[in-house]
């Protein structure tokens, strides 16, 4: 099973405000930039031909989370994606939707205490340096502010061009700050904005196209502060409006107003048309900063995730150890990723994985830990997370690893701490699904080995033991006799080892044939054959075999190297039969130094090139004859 694991960030527990709606007296720091003001005055949706109302515009999104330098105080992802589920629904009437093309690239953590606290303009610098092109970039920032003031919930283009910055206190379920700021990012003003039009809208809408926010389907609104619904104030329209002078009746349902979060639920018709026009036509004359037409090239689909099964395995135990916890669940239909969030008394941690299991490490002792598993795909964020609760105990573990030379295995000794149950400890080797009493354990492969140790009371310990190296073991299991040869059957443990093995045959006559990978020897003599196999580490094995019926003809074909006084090397072959052959000369370290071919008897004497002093092995492979091998020394 493929396992892709991404640790997204260590998270220190934040205020409960991150999980709940926060109305308070928090506002928005966005000031509509000049290109959007000009676009608003043009109202292109009113005169565009072939204005597109049916295409769903998909906006690729990247979330940036700013944490402290020690990886703490990161905003958790479960409440964010619960909020994004609401955002998706809020923009469905506008046929605008959001997706994360790649969760491993589009959820980004930044670790800077200075940026978290907005010291010395470091927040703006970080944002400008990490904006991703052709993405709607959202930054959840720290320090209980959104661009320098704790009274601000969010803003666009405040700290940096083209970035949506969000106060963590204003993100999460039942908050509408994200909807509000995306509205600004797509060119919408506040309904109470009047500074760019220069006049207030009258309550009867008689000047709605020129004053206020310049939308005629949003009521006159002068409320640039948080207010409840319905409006219970007594603000009146300007005296320049038609008589009689009326009390305003602002629309508390609009996302772009400052009405409390529980009041707002929609964009007006003209606001929807305006956002779609910005994507369809874009602004001109201002470069790429405010362009939104690139959105049109992207597409996705809403693949609703169904998930009826609960957690399959969360440890069928009462307690787990502080070393960590293995969690396994069923695949959710249409899910491509899973968000896992572990919440203890003093921590929150998030992970995103693609497989259906995770090991949650380093848990606090004597703690109740709540774990959520939430399925995701790029555009669907609404699947309810499954919840699993576990208790951590003080029972811990330590282990030692011994790798005896030439054994082909590693020995693992476990020491379980603080176990007061008095019963026998049981070891479950999860890698091979074997259960046994706890004792010294042998493993035969490098890499991670997963173990679960538990007692009669259900307290348990999970251990992932990494074995970095195993000294290979070589073993000659048998020598197989054929009609004319002996063939060695050799095993190397671990079986995936790339260890190179040399073979040394000692013939009954005392002659030695030695080189790498010579598993076969001709039965040319009667008596005892000895094979010695040796690894590069010096690990060896020896096996002997007695031959009673040598192949007599094999001894009649001979080949050897003769060195003349003038240092010339000559190959001499003697045989009663004609044959063709391939020949190789190997140095003592097994490297090929010369290759040639020929036919006998035409090439019964062959002059060879000069070789430096040393021991060499000649191997001749005749066609339809046993291999001929011999050692020779060059002086």
Buried (B, 14 or more C-beta within 10 A) or exposed (E): EEEEEBEBBBBBBBEEBBBEBBBBEBBBBBBBBEBBBBBBEEBBBEEBEEBEEEEBBBBBBBBBBBBBEEBBBBBBBBBBBBBBBBBBEBBEEBBBBBBBBEBEEBBBBBBBBBBBBBEEEBBBBBBEEBBBEBBBBBBBBBBBBBBBBEEBBBBBBBBBBBBBBBBBBBBBBBBBBBBBBBBBBBBBBBBBBBEBBEEBBBBEBEBBBEBBBBBBBBBBBBBBEBBEBEBEEEBBBBEEBEEEEBEBEBBBBBBBBBBBBEBBBBBBBBBBBBBBBBBBBBBEEBEEEBBBEBBBEBEBEBEEBEBEEEBEEBBEBEBBBBBBBBBBBEEBEBBBBBBBBBBBEEBBBBBBBBBBBBBBBEBEEEBEBEBBBBBBBBBBBBBEBBBBEBBBBBBBBEBEBEBEEBBBBBBBEBEBEEBEEEEEBBBBBBBEEEEEEBEEBEBBBBEEBBBBBBBEBBBBBBBBBEBEEBBBBBBBEEBEBEEBBBEBEBEBBBEEBEBEBBBBBBBBEEEBBBBEEBBBBBBBBEEEBBBBBBBEEEBBBEBEBEBEEBBEBBEEBBBBBEBEEEEEBEBEBEBEEEBBBEBBBBBBEBEEBBEBEBEBEEBBEBEBEEBEEEEBBBBBBBEEBBBBBBBBEBE
